[in-house]
Amino acid sequence: MKYYLDTEFNGFGGELLSMGLIREDGRCFYAYQGLINASKLDPFVKRHVYPYIHHTPLIGYTQTVTNHKFTKFIQTVLQNDATPDNVTIVADWPDDIRYFTEQLITAPGMMINISSIDFQLRRVDAYPNALKNCVQHNAMWDAIALRYVLSGQTNYN
């Protein structure tokens, strides 16, 4: 199963704030950090990301996370997949893949139960696009926009 991924984080190298995934069949998954201290946000993030963190389309699965741990979210998403050993994650920026892979680690020397996962980095610009109400710098909308640009599919959920 192919998933399109986007993340939002607090400035260069900062903490992960949100993650959006949309499967090739249109099923959406979104998680966001529930305890964000706006006074500690990077100025760009405070202005362009934080105001839109809850501005997502009606989607299938949403989870609020704490302590910047998205591991359970990823486990839930992949465990519900019909083919968990044939997963491809597509992103348009290296940090998205980095933040995703960091969340696969559950403890020293341990990771979530998945035997195989592939990654594709496709450097494309997903904006502007024809998606109605799409909000740039929202991880869910950015994942939907990436899927739209790469596959032409407009359906979600």
N, C-alpha and C positions, 0 to 999 in steps of 0.2 A: 504494500500500500504506500502511496506517495503522500507525503504531508508537506505543506508549504508553511514555513516558519518565519515569524518575526518576533523580536524582543525589543523592549525599551529598558534603558538602564540609566543610572544617574551619572551622566557625563562619562568621559573616557575612562574606562576601567572601573567605573563605579558599580554600585550594587544593582542587581537585577530587580526591576520594578514590575514588569509584566511580560507575558509570553502568549502569543497567539499561534494556533495551529489550525489549518484547514486541510482536511483530507481531499484527495482527488475526487471523491464522490460528493463533496460539499458539506460534510459534517464538520462543525466548528467546535473548537475547544479554546477556552480563554482563562488565564489565571493572572491575578494581580496581587501585589503586595498590599496587605490590608492595613499595615501600620507605617504610613509614610509621614515623616516629619518634613513638611514643606519648607521650613526654614533652613534645612540642610541640603536642599536640592541645588544642583547646578543651575545657573541662570537660564540657559537654554531649555533645560528640562522643566524648570518651574513655569516657563512661559508657553512652551509648545507641546509638552507631553502630559504633565500633571493635570491640567484642566480637562483633558480628554480621556483619562484613564478609564472612566466608566461609560464613555460614549461608544458603545458597541452595538452592532445589530442584534436582533433577537437570535440567540445562538443556542446550541445544544447543551454544552456543559461549561459551566463557569465555576471557578474555585478561588476563594480568597486564601492567600498563604501568609504565613508569618515567618519571621527570621530568614527571609529571602530564600526559603527552601522550596523549590518547585519540583522536587524529586517525586513526591507522592502524586502530584498532578500528572507528571509524565508517565509514571507507572500506571495510573488509572487510564490514561488515554491509550497507551500501547496495549494494555491487558484487554481492552475492549475491542481491539482490532482483530479481525478474522484471520489475519496472517501476520502474527507478531514477529516472525523470524524473517520477514521479507519487507522491511521498512526502509524507505528512502526519505530523507529529510532534505528539502530544497530551501535554500535561503539566498538572499541577495547581498549579504554582508558577512564577513568572517566572524565578527563578534556575535552574531546570532547563533552560529554554530558553536562557538566557544562557550557561550552561556548555556546552551542546551546540553553540551557534553559534560560540563561541570556538574550539572544536575543529575547526570546518570550515576554519579558516585554516591554511594550510601554510607560508606565508612572506609577507613584505611584498607586498601586491597579488596574492596567489595563494590559492586555496582548492581543496578537493577537487573532483573532476570530477562535478558534478551541476548540471543546468541549471535545475531547479525544485524547490523544497521549500516546503511550507506548514506553518504552526504553528497549533495551537489551544491556548488556555489555558482549561481547564475547572476552575474553583474548586470542588472537591468534597472531602469528607472520606472517605477510603477505609477508615477504621477506626472501629469494629470491622467485621469481615466474616466470612463463612462459609468462608473458605479455610483448609483444614487446614494447620497448622504455619506459617502466615504470620507473619513477623517484621517488625514496624514498624521503620523506620530502616535497612533493608537495601534498597539501590537496586533490586535485582532483584525482591524481594518487593513493594516499594512500586509498581513498574511493573505487576506482575501484579494487585495490588489495585486500582489505578486502572482497568485494563482491565475487571476484574470489576465494579466499581461502574458504569462507563459503558456496558458492553455486556452484562453478565450472564453472560459466558463464564468458565467455570471451568477449561477445559482449557489446559494448557501443556505443550509438547513432547509 
